[in-house]
Amino acid sequence: MKKFHYHSVEKRTHNGKPMTRKVIIKGNKGHKSVTYKKGSKNRTIKRLLKYDEIESIKRKKFIRGLFDDC
């Protein structure tokens, strides 16, 4: 059986400051992260993906509020 690999990056501007959202899945483990600029430093918040979120991404379903806890 082939392992599942998924990588997605979204770059956008929020209130005039750059923001990056990433989702990375390798096999059965994955994480999501949000990087934004606060002052002169970049801040990154990283969380593990839950099993249900990984299965939904494998089925190519949209997950509303995926980054709400970041």
N, C-alpha and C positions, 0 to 999 in steps of 0.2 A: 504494500500500500504506500502511496506517495504521501509525503508530509505536506501539510498545508502551510504556505508562506504568503503573507499579505503585508503590504507596506503602503501607507497613504499619508501624504503631507498636504496640508492646506495652509497657504500663506495669505494673510489679509491685513488690512489696516483697521484698527479699532481706536477711535478718538485721536487719530493722527499718529498713532504709535504702531509699530509692526507687531503682529501676533502670529504664531505658528502653532498649528495643531497637528499632532502625529498619532498614528495608530500603527503598531507593529505586532504581527503575529508570526510566530515560528513554532510549528508543530501544534501542541495543545496549550501553549503559554503565550501570553501577550501583554502589552501594556499600552497605555495612552498617555500623552504628555501635552502640556500647554506651555509655551514659552512666550513671554511678553517682556517689554521693556518698562522698567520702573525707575525713573530717575536716569542715572547713567549706567545702571547695571541691568543685566538680563536675568529674569527669574524663570525657573522651570519647575513645574509641578508635575509629578509622575505618579500614576496609579496603575495597579494591576487591573486587567480586564477580567470580568466575571465569566464563568462558563457560559451563561445564557447570552452574553454579549458576543462572545467568540462564535457561538453557533449561529447567531443571527447574521453576523458578518459573513460567515461561510455560505449562508443561504442568500446573500446579497440583499438583505433587508435593511431599510433605513431605521436607525435607532434615534428617536427624538430625545434630546437631553443627554447625550453620551458624555459630554464634557462638563456637565453641571457641577459635579463634585470636584473639579480641578480648579 
